[in-house]
Amino acid sequence: MRIVLSLCFLFLNLNLLAQSITLKANWTYKGTDSSVWRKTGCTSTIHTSLLNDKLIPDPFYRDNENKLQWIADQNWEYATHFDVKHNFKTFSNVLLKFEGLDTYTDIFLNDVKILSTDNMFRTYTIDVKSWLKIKNNTLRIVFFSAKKITDSLAKQSNVLRPCENNRNYVRKAQYNFGWDWAPCLITCGVWRPVKLIYGEDAKPAMARYAPVKLVQENDSIGQSFYFTVNGKPTFMKGANWIPADVFLPRLTKQRYRQLLLAAKEANFTMLRVWGGGIYEDDAFYDLCDSLGIYVWQDFMFAGAMYPGDSSFLENVKQEVTDNILRLRKHKCIVLWCGNNEIDEAWHNWGWKEQYHLTSADSTKLWNDYRTLFHELIPSLVKQYDSGRQYIASSPLYGWGRQQSMTHGDSHYWGMWWGMDSISMMSKKIPRFMSEYGMQAMPNIESIRRFATNADMDTSSVVMKIHQKHPTGFKTLNNYLQMEKIPVTDFASFISATQELQCRALETAIKAQRHSNGRCMGSLLWQFNDCWPVCSWSIVDYYGRKKKGYETVKKLYR
């Protein structure tokens, strides 16, 4: 009898243990003003859903980006139907866990509104036990236009917050609004899985620390910036990582593996996850853990002044907490960084004059900045991941200041933005070079995937759309003339720009690596692409390696 009771008790306990099920089947989507539901995948963006149904052309092909801006102005809906366990009421909780919703939503379960979201980077979990039925539950998610909401928030703001558009008002991947290597394709959709969890959700794993420390000390030059591994100063070799696709659900484990193996084969020891993208999928960090690639992890803020009101700060608090708890188990992460280039921008980019900011407005904006990056975020890092270090911004000094060569890390853009000669990179040697680079065209095989023969000219509409820097081709031509690299036609222009990139990277890396310890890191801009484009990458969107990749591989050996 005791054996029978013990077995029954064991069965009951096993039955009540948390069980997680991903809602993979029966997903559909439509425009909110349409009555026609169409099938789609369990994770998708509206662009990929429409594309798979042949309702839009490929957004990356020719000039289609411009023709598809209407998608961001509309509201969209996704829905699924699912059954639950017959004994679901015996569980303490039945949770719906949304691991990634992009971005503004109202969520309905069996026609009851259960949740609203406003942050692409957060995980939302809610107990739905009281609304469930055993058969044919309907989950419907309404996605509102992030573009319209951010424009509205900007108009309501009591102070003008410097930014080239209104992306800084939304907690969404900032590169979706366009960058000097990214298209403006403002997405929405279920970009990470939705899970049904019976019982309590699993607790986040504890932090794992590889023995890497950042050393920032005053010295005879200025202030050091270097990493030690097991107490030994170590030169870090690598690049900046951007999201590897505009449409994030396309990023499979295989694509991550392809890119990260290429980084490892190029002798990388570090990747910086740049702050205008995303907190990457666990698959990315798992691979970095196994490959021995360290990760400098930015929080997702870049090149703008962000709001400082209580609701925005609370939203960021939840975002940062979610992602620290999710990612701290990965030993590859060796540094948290508050933002990309905002401190530099505030002091060097002329925002106060450009945006006609009053003294009172300037004081408020800077106080909001300090609250976010010097108080809130570091306090959360200390609370949830105290064994890892935090810096507020990268870099501390802009490349136009002498201190950028003597204090901390440097983003040196005198070569490119400042039109410095390539040879100047042998003299511009900071303590840690965390951004620098030179553009190059993708390989001709990649170009043929987005362009026709008639487009093969840098003056064509299509090539201009796939060159996002405002003076990109002009700057490249200037450097080709400086370096005396001949160009006779479009094909030779491709090879010439790749040769140009090789010379630029070789000059810079040799100087940085042979600086007798003055410079202790070289992270070139940039490793990869999010779409087919002329950019600073050494591996293009399709995974093809530019000539510069082999140069870097040799120099990082």
N, C-alpha and C positions, 0 to 999 in steps of 0.2 A: 504493500500500500504506500509506504514511504517513497519507494522508487517511482511509482506512478505519479504521486503528488509532486515529486521533484522534477520529473519530466514535464508535467503540466506547467509548473512554475517557470521552468527554463523556456518552454515554448512561448509562454505569455511574455516573458522578458524579451526574447528575440523578436517577437511580434511588435513590441513597442519601441525597439531601437529605431533610430532615425534611418529612413530610407529615402534616397533622392532619385527622382525620375525626371529626366529632361523631356519637356513637351516638344517632341519632334514632328509629330504628324498633324495633318489636317489644317495647316496654316493657309489663310487666304488674305487678300488685300484689296483695297479699292480707294478711289478718291472719295472724300466725304460727301461730295455732291453727286456721286454715282450710285446706282443700285446694283451694279454688276460686281460680284466678288470673283476674284481669280486666284488660282492656286499659286503658292510660293513656298520657299524653303523656310525652315524654322528659324534661321538667322539670315537676314538680308537687309539691304537698304532699298529705299524706294526706287532708286535708279537701276539697281540690278534686277529688282522684281519686274519693272517695266521693260527692261532690256530683254530679259528671258522670255517675255511674252511678245517680243517684237513690236512693242508699242512705241518704242523710241529707238533711234539709231545708236550705235556705240558712242558714248560720250567722249571717248578718246580719239575717235577717228576724225581726221581733217579738222574742220572748224565747228564740229557739232557741239562743243562746249557752249558756244554762244547761243546756239539754238535751243538749249535745254534749260535756260535759266528760269523758265516758268514753273518748273517742278518745285523749286524752293518757295514759291509764293503760295502754294496750295497746302491744304490740310489732307492728311491721309489716314487710313485705318487699316489695322491688321487684326486678325481674329483667328482663334482656333477652338476646336471642340475636343473635350477629353472626358474620360470616365475616371472614377476613383475606386479605391479598394472598398469592398462591401463593409469591412469593419473599420472604416476611417474614423468613426466616432470613438473608438477605443484608444486612439492616440491622443496624447496631451495637446498637441498642436498639429494642424495641417497648414503648411506654409507655402505661399507662392514667393519664389525668389527670382527677381529680375536682375540679372548680372550685367546688363547693358542695354539701356533704352536711349535712343538718340532723338530728341532730348526732352522737349516739352510734351507731356502726355496727360490724358485722363484715362484711367483704366477701369473697366467695368467687368464684373463677374456676375453672370446670370442677370444682367441688366441692372445691377447695383453698382454705383460708383464706389470703388474701394480705395483708390489712391490717385494722386497726381504726382508727376515728376518734373524736375527742371534741371537735371544735371546728367550729362552723358556718362560721366566718370563714376557715378555712385552705384552701389548695389542696394536695391530696395527689397525688403522682405516684409511680408504681412501675413498674419494668421487669418486664413479664409475658411476655417472649419465651419463656422456658423452659416456660410452662404452656399456651401457645397451640396450637391446631390450625387447620388451614385452614378447615374448615367447622364451623358450628354450635357456636361457643363460647357458654357460658352464664355470664353475670355476674349474681350474686345479692347483694343488699345487705339485710342485716337491720338495721332501725332499732329501737333500744331506747327505752323511755319515758324521756324527759329529765326529766319530772316525778318519777318514782320514783327515778331516779339522784341527782338534786339533793337530794331529801329524805333519801336515805341518806347522802350526803356531809355534809350538815348535821349529822346525828346523830353522825357519826364525828368531827366537828371538836372539837379540844381547847379551843377558845375560841368563844364566841358572837359571830358577825360581824353587826353591825347591817344589817338589810334587812327590808322588810315581808313578804318571803317568802324562798325559798331560791334565787332566780334567780342570785345572785352566785357560786354554786359552779359554774355551767355557762357555757362560752363559746358563748353563743347569744344571739340578739337579745333583749334584756332586755324590750322592750315586749310580747313574746309572752306574758308572765306577767301582763299587765294593767298599765295606767297610768291616770292620771286623764283620759285621752281614748282609751284602748285597751281592747279586750275581752281576757279571758283565754282565748286559743285557742292552746295550746301545740302547735306544728306539728312535723312531721318529713317528710322526703322528699328527693328529688333536686332541689334548688332552683336549681342552676346546671348547665350541661352537663357530661357525661362525654365525654372525647375519647380517641381512639386515635391515638397519634403514632408514626410510623415514623421512626426516627433520633433525633437529639438534640433536646430541647425548645428552643424559641426562647429566647434570652436576654432578660431584661427590658429594656425601652427605658430609655435614660438620662433623667435628670431634665431638665425644661424649666422655666426660671424666667422669667414676666411680671415686670416690675420693681416689685414691691410689697413693702414692708417694714413691720413693726410697730415702732413707737417707744414704748418704755417708759422714761421718764426722770423723775427727781425735778424738781419745779418749784414755783412759789409756791403752787399749790393742793394738791399732794400728789404723785401719780405719774401721768404721762400714759399714755394707751393710744390710739394712733391709727395709721392706715396711711398710708404715703406711696406715691404712684404716680409713678414717674420723679422721685423726690425731693421731690414736692409733697404736703404734707398734704392728705388727701382724706376727706371725710365719707362714710362707708359707709352705704348705704340698703338695707334688705332684711328678712329674716326667718329664723326657724329652720325647717329642713326635717326632717320625720320620714319614715319609710318610707311610701310612698304606697299601701300595701296591707298587710293582715295576711298575705295569701297572695302571697308575693313573685314566683312565676313568672307572675302576672298582669301584672306590670309590663313592658309592651311598650315598644319605642322610641317608638311613637306616644303612649302615655300620658305618658312622660317629656317628650316634645316639647310636648304640650298644656300641661302644668303649667309647664314652664320658659319657654315663650313667654308664658304669663300673667305670670310673674315679670318677664320682660324688659319686657313692655308696661306693667307697673306701676312701671317705672323703677328696678327693683332693680339694685344693683351687687354685692350679696353675699348668699350663703346660708350659714348655719351648719348643717352636717350633724351633728345632735344625737347624743350618745354613747350613747343607749339603743336605737338602731336598728341599722343595718347600714352597712358600707362599701359604697357604692352601686355599681351596675353601671357599666361603662365608658361605656355609652350616656349616662348622666347627666353624667359629666364631659366627654365629647366635646361635648355640647350646651352645657354651661357654657363650655367653651373657645371655641366658635364664637359664642356669644351675648355674650361679654364679661362673664360673671357670675363674680365671685370666690367661692371656696369656703373657708370656715373649716371644717377637717375635724377633728372629735373622733375620738379612738379610742373603742372601744365599751365604755365603762364609765360607769355613772351611778348616783348616789344610794345607794351601799352600800359596805361594807368588804369587799374581795376577799381571797381566800386568798394566802398568801405562801410556801407550801411549794415545794420545788424543782421538782416535776412541773408545778404550775400555772404557775410562772414560765417554765419551758421551753416550755410550750404557748403562753403569751402571746408569748414571744420569736419563735416560729415564725409566729404570727398576724400580729404587727406587721411582721415582715420580709416576709412574703408580700404584705401590703397596701401597704407602702411601695414595694416593687419594682413592683407592679402599677400604682400610681396616680401615681408620681413623674413620669411622662411628661406629665402633664396640667398645662398652664401655669396653669389656673384656680385650683389649690390654692395658697393664700398663707399658711396657718398650720396647724400640727398642734397639737392640744390633747389633753392626757392623759385628761381625764375631765370629766363634767358634775356639778358641785355637790358633789363628795365632800369637798373641803377645807372648804367652807362647812358642810356637814352635820356633819362631825366636831366643828367648833368651836361650832356654833350650834343644832343640832337637838335637843340634850338626849339624845343616844344613850347617854352614859355612865350617866346616871341611869335612863333607860328600860329599858336592857338589864342594869342592875345589874353593870356592868363593874368588876372589881377594878383596882387600880393597875397590877398586873403585866399584866393582859389589855389594858388601855388602851395601855400601853407597847408591847406586842407588835403590836397592831393598827396603831398609828401607824408603827412601824418597818416593818411590811409595806407600808403605804401608801407610805412614802418609797422603799423599795426598788423598788416597781413604777413609780411616777410621777416620781420624782426621780433614779433611777439607770438602771433597765433601759430603759424606753421612750425617754428622751432620748438614751441612748447609741446606740440603734438608728437614731434619726432622724439623729444626727450621722454614723453610719457609712454610711447608705444614701441620705441626702437632705440633705446638710450645708448646702445653699444655702437651705433653708427654716427658718423659726423654729419653736420649740416653747414652749408654756406648759404647766404641769403640770395646771392645773384652771381651770375657769370657773364662778363668779367666784372671786377671791381672798378677798373679804369678803362676808358675807351682808348682805341688805338691811336687817337690823335694826341694823347697825353704821354709824356715821358715816363710816368709811373707805370704805364702798361708794359714796359720792358723791364721794370725792376721790382714790381710788387704784384704778387698773386698771378692768376692765370690771365691770358690775353686772347682776345679775338682780333687778330691783326688783318685788317682789310685795306691797308695802304696799297697792297697789291690787289687790284680789281677796282674797288670803289675809289681809291686815291690815285690810281694810275701810276703807282710806283713801278719801276722796272723790276723784272724778275730778279735781277742781280741784287736788288736791295734786300731780298729775303736772306741773303747771307750775312747781313748786318743787323737785321731786326730779330733779335734773339731774346725772347722773354723768359720768365721763370718756368712757365708751362704754357704751351701753345694749344689752346682748346678750340680754336677755329682759325682756319686759313684755307685758301684754295684757289682754283682756277677752273673756269667752265671748259667743257668740251662737248662736242656733239655726240649723240649716241651712234652706235655702229649703223651702217647702211641697212643691214638686215632688219634692225629695229625700226628705222625710219620708214621702210617700206610697209610696215604694218599699220602706220597711221596716215600715210601720205601717198599720193599718186605721182607718176612721173612729172606731171605738170606742176606739182608743188615743190619740186626740187630746186628751190632758189630761196635764199634768205630774205628776199623782198616779197615773197608770196604771202598771202593771208594766212595760209596754213602754218608755214614756218614761224611766222610772227606769233601765232597763237601758242605754238609749242616752244616759245622762248619768253619766259615770264619776267625776265629782268628788263627794266625800262630802256636801258641802253645796251642790252646784251650783245647783239651782233656788232654794233659799233665798237664796243669795248674790245671784243675779240679781234676785230680787224686792226685796231690800234696796236694791240699786243703782237699780232702776227707781223705787222710792219716793224715794230721795235726789234723783234727777234729775227727778222729777215727770213721768215718762213714763207715760201712762195705759194700762191693760190691761183689756179687757172680755171677751175670750174667747181661745181658743187661737191663732187666726189673728193677733190683735193682739199676743199675747205674742211670736210669732215676729218680727214687724216691730219690736216694741218693743226686743227684745234686740239686733237688728241696728242699730237707731238708737243704743242704748246703747254698743255696740262702736265705732261711728263717733265718738261724742263722746270716748270714752276714748282712742282712737288719735289723733284730731286734737289733743287737748290735749297728749298726750305728745310727738308728733312735732314740733309747732310749737315747744314749749319746747326740745327737743333741737336742732333745726335752727337756732334763733335764739339760741343760747347764746354767740355770739361766740367759738366755738372751744373752749369748756370741754368740751362733749360732741362727740365726733367719729365717732359711729356710732349707728345705730338699727336693731336687728334685733328686730322684734316676734315674739312668740310667739302663734301659729305660722302658717306659710303654708298647710299642707295637712293632710289627714286620712288615716288608714289604714282607716277604715270609717265608715259613716254615724252621726254622733254630734253631740251638742251640745258644742262645744269652742271653743277660742280661734282656730280657723282662720279665714282670710278666703276660702279656696277649699275647698268641701266635698269629700267623697269622690268624688262623681260629677263633679267638675270644675266645679260651679256656683259662681259668684262671689257671695259675700255683699255686702251694701251696703258693708261696711267696705273691701272691695277697691277700690272706686272712690274712697273717701276717701283711702286710702293712695296710690293712683296719682296723685291730684291733689297730695298733699302731698310726695311724693317727686319730682315733676316737676322 
